Amino acid sequence: MKTKILIVEDDKIVSFEIQSILNQNGFDSTICESYNCCIKNLDTFKPELILLDIDLSKKYEGIQIGSYLNSKSRIPFIYITGYTDTETLKRIQTTKPVAYLSKPFREIDVIGNIELALYNKKASFDDIGNYEVEEESKYSKPIKRALEYIDTNINQEIKTDELIRVSGWSKFHFIREFGKEVGKTPYQYVLDEKMKLASSKLKNTYQTVKEIAFDIGYTSNSSFTNAFVKHSGISPSSFRKKYCR
């Protein structure tokens, strides 16, 4: 079976050039142009590696995806960038990519970095295999379904009733078991995950607070700010000033 690689790039000339290189070297690939498309394809295409442009339609949108992958997934990713300035490289490093390719790139560089990333991924998975088995047994299947739903839909409003439906349990049983297995209520878990993602965006992107609010499922800037202050004890703007000097 061919190794699946997701190309996240909104420049059609570049994305088709990369896809042609991958096809010629025996990989299975598909192309995405946005954050939402990428997140969707994590479940539908199930890539083993992601090639990720750092800009896309919004400046540094690729770094937002990198932040998400770093916190929510073990899929390795390689940044594609035309930037080599210190500030950009610093932001790239915080999201822990396995490598980065500078434009213009050569076929040998693309394939060499991919092969190294896939080799390191296999070695890493071999090392933590026993740990993953332990993690798999940590949650019951209904709770795992709810947690996977949260991860996939973290950029939308997530209601407890929908988590109950996904789990297949009754409301009382789901809330009781969720608290027992996860250690917090569904509402608190969702809030914590949204705030983690918001914090990462504030640190690693140039998105405005309003853009971040809408990106993680809040309908207004004020409701997001109030939630962030309640959760972190500091406003989003103050958080950014404190950690992004």
N, C-alpha and C positions, 0 to 999 in steps of 0.2 A: 504494500500500500504506500502511495506517495505521501511524503511529509507535507502537511498543510501550512501554508504561510499566508498571513493576512497583510496586505499592503494598505496602509492608511496614508493616502496622499491625494491632495485635491488638484495637483497639476497633472492633467491627463497625459501630457507628453512624458513626464517623468514616471508616472505610474505604469504606463504601457511599456516603457523601456524596461522597468524592473520586472514586470510580469513576463516579458519576452525572455529576459535572462533566466528567470526561474523556470519557465517552461522548457527552455533548452537544456536545463540541468536536472530535469526530472522531478521538479517540485509541483505540487498542486497549489494554486494561488487564487485569491479573489481580491477585489479592490474596494476600499471604502473611502469616503471623502469627508467624514465628519465624526464627531464624538459619539453621537447616538447610533450611527451606523456601525461603528466599531464595537460598542458595547453589545449591540444586538447580535453581531456575528460571533461574539465569544461563545454564545449558546448554539447558534444555527450552523456556523461553519466549523467551529471548534478548532481554531488554529493551534499549532504547536510552537509557533514563533510569529512575532509581529514586527514588520518594518514600518516605522512610524515617523512621519514628517513632523517637525516640531511646530509648524505654523498652522497649516490648513486654512480654513476661511477666516478664522480669528487668530490674532497674534498669540503664539504659544499655546494654541488649543491642544497641540500634540503633547505638550508637557502636562496638561490636565489629564489626558488619557494615561500618560506615564505614571502620574500620581495614583490614579485609580488602579492601574495594573499592579503597582508596587504594593498597595495596601489590600487589594481584593483578590489577587490572582498570582499564580506561580508561573504564568506564561512569560517566557523571556521576551524582551523586545530590544530592538536596535533603532536608535534615532537616525533619521536622515536630516541633515541640516546644511544650510548654506552659511551659517554663522560660526565663527571661530573666536569671537570675543570672549573675554574672561567672564563677564557677567552671565552670558548665555550658557557657557560650559559649566559654571557653578550651579545654575538652575537645573541643568540636565543631570548632573551628578546626584542631586538630592533625591531623584526618583529612581536611582539605581538601575539604569539600563545595562545590558550586557556588553554593549559597544555602541559606537556611533560612526556613521558614514558621512563624510563631507562631500557636498556637491562641488564640482562634478565628480562622479565616482567611476571606477573601472569594474568590469565584470569580475575580475579576479578578486577584488576587494569585497564585493558583495557576497560572492560564494564563500570566500575564505572566512568572513565574519559569521556567516550563517552556519557553516559547518562547525566552527569552534563553539558557537553558542549552543548548538544542538548536542554536541559532545559533552559540554559542561552541564547541560540540563540533565542528560542521562546519568552522568556521574553523581550529580546532586541528588537526583531521585533515588538512586541506588543507596546512597548514604542515609537517606531519611525514610526509606521504605517502611521500616518498623514503626517509626513515629506516625506516619500517615495512617497506618492500620489502626493505631491507637486513637487517632483523631476521628477516624470514621465511626468508631464505636462510641464516641463521646455523646452523640445526640441520637435520639430516636428518629425514624424516617419522617414522621410528620413535622417534627421540629426542624429537621434538615431542609425539608421542602420550604418551610416558612423562611428560614435563614437565606436560602438560595433566592427566594422571591425578593427578599429585601435587598440583597446584593445586586440583583439584576435591575431593580426598579428604584434604586437609591436616589435617582435624580427626579423622582416624581413624588406626589403625595402618597403616602402609604397608610392605609387605614387598617386598624386591628381586625375589623370584620373581614377584610380580604385575606389576611393572614390565617384567620380561622377557617375560611373556605378552602384555602390552599392546603391546610393541614389535614382536613377531613374529620377533625374532632369537634366536639361540642365546645361552646364558648367557655364554659366553666373549666372543662378538662384541659383545653388548650392553654388558657392563661395560667392555670396551676402548674402544668408540666413545663411550660416555657420558663416560668420563674425558677422552677426546680433545676432544670437542665442548663439554662443560660445564666442564671443568677441575677436577673433583672426582668422587669416587665417588658412586654413587646414595645410599648410606647417609648420607654427609656432606652431600649436597645436601638430602635430606629433613630431616635434623637442623637444618641452617642455616635452612631455611624455617620449621620449627616454632618455633625459637627466636626468629626475627624476629616471628612472630605472637604468641608469648608475651610478648615485650618490649613490643609495641604494646598488648596487653591490660593488662599491668602498669602502663603509663604512662597509658592512656586510659580505663580502666574501674575500677569498684569491685568486680569479681569477686574472690573469695578465690583464693589460690594453688591450693587444691584444685579449685575450679571451673575454673580455667584449665587445670590439668593434664588433667582429663577432657575439656575442650572441644577440646584439640589431640591427643587420641588416646592419652593415657597411662592405664594401668590403675590407677596409684596415685600419690599425692602424692609419695612418697619417690623413685620412679623418675624423675618429672619434675624434682624438685629436684636430684637427682644429675646428671641430664643438663644442666640449666641451669647448675649450678656448673662442670661440666666444660667447657661451651661458653663461658661468660661470665666465669668466675673469681670469681663472686659469687652469693650465694643469691637466689632470686626476691624474698624479703622485703627484703633489703638493696638490691637493684636498685630496687624500688619506692620505698623511703625516699630513695634517692639522687636519683632523677629526678622524683619527684612531691612536691616540697616545697611 
